[in-house]
């Protein structure tokens, strides 16, 4: 399954254009990324077209997350959608023109699959607990728990 990226220059407030889209795409190992100007307004149709597929979608906008999520819900989108903030973390800074590698890294991390769940470990305490820590913090906790459990402090 491939990931589709939706990137917007937020009404031209970030230095993202077709050349930047080509750099971002190359860094992500995909074709040049189209750069929208008003993805959350006039170009929302592009987002709707993308979510109609079964691909994962990464939207490089967290400000309009609620809007995009609501639109996806209304369209019964099957595509998992992730959001990442490239604007405040790179595009709106004094060094925004040099932030493409950082933006590419943020997009790449957002496209990673969810981590595997931590395996469940069952145990039976039999009413005993061991508190490990310095005495200033461990002893008050031992006192609190002492009425309910057999407490040891290390």
Protein Blocks (a to p, Z undefined) as FASTA:
>chain_A
ZZdddddeehoiaccdfklmmmmmmmnopacddddfblmlmmmmmmmmmmmpmbdcdddb
fklmmmmmmmmmmnopabdcddddfklmmmmcfklmmmmmmmmmmmmmmmpccddddddd
dddeklpacdeddfklmmmmmmmmmmmmccddZZ
